[in-house]
Amino acid sequence: MLAWAHGLLRPIDESGLGPTLDTWMRHDARLAPTAAELCISTTAARKRLTRIEELLERPLLRPPSDRYELWLARRAQLLEGR
């Protein structure tokens, strides 16, 4: 499970976009609260998430979304760090 999680999230972590993904997931995939917490515009948040979609080759901003799979992968990584 951890190998899968690390493999899935490696492009995001290497790009420095991990905090954006984590914030977006924490706010239940809502752009406005994500942007507010990151102190950026909603347009900038959308651009970052679009970049994450490109890196992962998975949809996030339009259905069907892969956000639950990403949540599971990130959760596995966090539990590993305990």
N, C-alpha and C positions, 0 to 999 in steps of 0.2 A: 504494500500500500504506500509506504513512504517513497519507494523508488518511483512509483507512478506519480505521486504528488510532486516530487522534486523535478521529474522530467517534464511534467505539464507546466509548472510554474517557472522553470528556469529562464525562459526568454523574458518573462516579466521582471523577475528579480534582477537579472543582468542589465535590463534596460533602465532600472531605477524607477519603474512605474508600479512597484509593489505597493507603496503607500496609497496610491490612487485607487488601485483595485481593492485594497483592504477597506478604505474609507467608503467606497461605493457599495461594497457588500454590507458593511455595517449599517448603512443607511437604506437597506432594502432596495438597492438599485435605483434610488431616486437621485436625479442630477442636482437639483437645487441644494439640498442639504449637503451633498458631497462637495459641491463647489464652495459653499459657505465654510465648511470645515477646513478645506484646503486653501481658503482665501484666494480663490480664482473665480473667473466668470463661469457661467454654465457652458458657454461656448468652449472655453478652454478645457473644462472637465469632459465635455463631449469629444473634443479632439484627442484628449489623452485616452479615453476609452476606445475610440476608433483605432488608435495606434495599438492598444492592447488586443483588439479584435484581429488586427492585421498580424501581429506577432504570433497569436495563438491559432489563427485561421479558424476562428469560432465566433458565432454571433453572440453579442452581449446586449446590444441596444435595440434589437428587433427580435420578435419571436420567430422560431423557438430559441430561447436563450440557454446558454450553457452555464449560467451563473451558479446553479446548485452544484454542478460538478467542480467548479472552481472553488466554491465554498468548502466542499468536502476535502479537496486537496490542501487548501490553506489550513484548515482545521487539523488535518493530519500532521502538517509541519509544526504547527503550534504545540500540539500535544507531544511531539517528539522532543521539543525544547524544554519540557518540564523538568 
